[in-house]
Amino acid sequence: MPTRGRKLHPSKTSPVATQPKPAVSAVEMGARQREISVSEFFTKNRHLLGFDNPRKALLTCVKEAVDNALDACEEAGILPDVIVKVEAVANGEAPPPASQASRFRITVTDNGPGIIRQQIPPIFAKLLYGSKFHRLRMSRGQQGIGISAAGMYGQLTTGKPVQIISRTSARAPAHYFEVQIDTKKNEPQILEKKQIAWESQRGTQVTMEVEGRYQKGRASVDEYVEQTIIANPHVKLTYLTPEGDTKEYPRTYHELPPAPREIKPHPYGIELGMLLKMLQDTKSHSLSGFLASDFSRVSPRLAEDICKAAGLSARARPRDIHGQASETLYKAIQSTKIMAPPTNCLSPVGEKAILSGLYQQIKGEFYTAVSRPPAVYRGNPFVIEAGLAYGRGPEHGDESQESKPIALAEGETQENDHELARLIRYANRVPLLYQQSACVIYKSVLDTTWRNYGVSQSRGALPSGPMVVFAHMASVWVPFTSESKEAIADYDEIRKEITLALRECGRRLGAFLRRRDRAHSEFRRRNIFELYIEEVVESCNRLKGGRLPTAKLKAQLQRIAMRRTGGEKTDELLGKNGGGPEGLPHSIIVTPEGVEGEVPVLIREAPGGAMSPNGAPEDEAKAGKPSRPRGKTTGRATRKRATATRRKA
Amino acid sequence: MAQRQRRTSAVEKKLVGVADVVITAAQRHRDPTIAIPVRSLSNVTFSERKGLIEMGKRKQARSFFNVGMAKKFMQTVLVADALCELQRANLTTSLREIYYRSKHTIKNSHENTLDTQDESDPLIEDLEVTLAALREELHVRAENAGSVVGPLVLVDDGDRVDCARLGKGGYSVPSIVEPEYLQIKKCTADFVLLVEKGTQWNRLSEDKFWRKYNCILLTGNGQPPRGVRRLARRLHEERRLPVYVLVDNDPWGYYIYSVVKQGSINLAFESQRMAIPKAKFIGLSSGDAESYGLPRNVGIKLNDKDIARARELLGYTWFQKKSWQAEIKRMLSSGLKYELDALANKDFQYLTKKYLPRKLKEKDWLD
């Protein structure tokens, strides 16, 4: 077919081409045809990477720098300590106020392992260069585009290079680099490099100047920082806003998430082309050896079974398998029963950490978190986690009590709960701020019938009420719908897991709401009679022409009321039913009297900030926090303690 | 005047009795309870002999120390208090004013004694049936929602009202038409025509129908208010006038007729004073479309609610007469209802000039 096509092509086109004047000859066309570098491609298509508009671009730059810092710290086993500084700048003049500025300098400093001198230029000024693409391991970054694309964006919009300071240890010198990307060649250009004195003993600092717009609210840098902290309570973050404020987010969870392992691909997750490539690249000499060593969950015996099923010799050389044979092999693999991939490649946030993050960042009355057991889509293991924060916090409750004396007019109600719940989405601990409605998480939240859990919800809308819904997907490969990583694609397996996690959260919320209502109604029951007795006695007195011994009648009625409501018994009952996370695992309940549940302990870090590389265990020891057994008993034990302290008080 | 004084004090005593219920119960360490006759279809019987709907004996207890009833109990006492105040001051008032009078925020809370008027209205009806006192006796009046015109002379608060000299607007029927407030001085009419809708009443009044046929025209603008029903009853009783009812041809029209004739389910205890067992249904009958040649296109298709209501009517004991079963079934089988206004399709004055004269001549009515 191709040969014929080629022959026919000139004969067909030549009459047309030769007639009046050749517009463009093949030779001329050929002269124009040349390679396109990735950097050139992305210069033109920067929206693919999240630089569509100035506001989003500012966020993307901050996000890429912070993601890299956190990935580096965690991989090196260091509790991250990150400083984000965003400042408005102007060329030579005094900078305008943040809301009107169009240029910003972003500086992100971490206490990570640092980068060796030779690697600094390519990491920051070469697209598709990095350590994360070729391995199957959970990390924030995946492709190695992010930070260099941010640098390139800065270079395009302000002409300023990226400045990097990095130091690998107290003994090593700090290196200062100014790099730019050569967009034609996709190669770094070093404008300046020198050794400098740097106050930090170890870490990396990136500074970029970019065109952007700073605006608060949804999908802003502020929101990104806040949401990052919720899913990463092990991070200490200082955010210096463009308006000159300093926001400190202390570390609330003093354990590094377990380091994820790198895994080999699972046979179910690969496609035919990938299999062909692996067959060519393998170091094994036999087919069965290739299967057993290059895939996860394939034992030598299972490998032989696969070969048999495909009708291929187990000793065949992998390189010789192509064409029809490779296809039968692929089919044989897909139809063989293989164990699910190992899940130690994942590092979920964890129920305790989610709770701690939500509790610290969001005011509420009820918090809960659920981590699902690992599941698999297309051979990629993943974990879904969900959390909930509900209510306006006890402070708000006090306010409403103060405003009690205002009499209500007809048609007025006490609470106007018309706000919709806020959904915060994460993929590998990175908050997703755009394209909410395209995301499978959003769809799952809509599909959950929240009414069953005592939360109202209109058709096709988020549930309404003072509520924040948290959902996180941790996976070696998160299926994003686009390069700019904004929404997760809709796989049935993923949706099912999210729904299950949300339902569990919902059930706990429902239990909490029901219990709170019960306590309220018990209280009301007693109150009701006391309130109404007053009214009835007054009315009777007026009916009797004001000649009634009101005090006597009131006392008589109150005695009957007391007897009818079980007297002292109800008091006891009320004390017991006051609330508490009994039977609600991984939940926190905040009441005006106090907090009950798995409340995180805030630990002041030792001044100086000198931290051992394996900071976590040391902190754990300092805190003296006994590691509690997981499960239902946890909630109950803590509750008892909480109530005990309350009684004392 | 002396008689009136005694009457009011009787009602006042009854109202004070509500307070006595609370006081005696409290002394005996019992739950204060008011027994209220049930106001529903299940507690009414139709007396064939009297031609009236009568209230049964079933009562429901409303007790104070019951979470579900506590608030209602409190509100009942409160409304009784307001009504009693009215008695003592010898004033009349509206349902809405009773609501406002009883409404306040309960001490030490942000709860109101009453939230809407819908809460206080049934309580007044409860007290009416419990104390066997009419709303008029309780000094609660409704809006003047009816009109009358015809050869009739009334005395209202000492003012002579000649209903034949009030133009086409007529006299607005007050809500309380008891003999002590309104006297019938003179009446030369031959019959009373009670029209459902104001528009048809206006048509008849404008055409001076009452003069030609020597009748009294009454309307209640929809479901006739108590004043209109009571006035019709008095004319029927005191002046021996037959009463004819002219309503739309739909289930609601039938029900209006039945309320005039036998009394309502809700306030069955008042039938004795309100109902006119001999009232006749003059139209619009489901057979009229055919006999008067009304085109099918002026009919309205019965909706599900209409059909359900009509089926209910078929089950009422006071609609068991053969002629009535046939009437309702005919409407159901045709699947159409007709408004009185539809007669205008033939001629603006068709009602006055053709329809009613023929009906009266043929004595074409239902009992």
Interface residues (C-beta under 8 A of the other chain):
Chain A: K404 P405 I406 A407 L408 E410 G411 Q414 R525 N527 I528 F529 L531 Y532 E534 E535 V536 S539 C540 N541 R542 L543 K544 L548 L553 Q556 L557 R559 I560 A561 R564
Chain B: L15 V16 V18 A19 V22 I23 A26 Q27 H29 R30 D31 P32 F64 F65 V67 A70 K71 F73 M74 V77 L78 A80 D81 C84 E85 T105 I106 K107 N108 S109 H110 E111 N112 T113 D115 T116
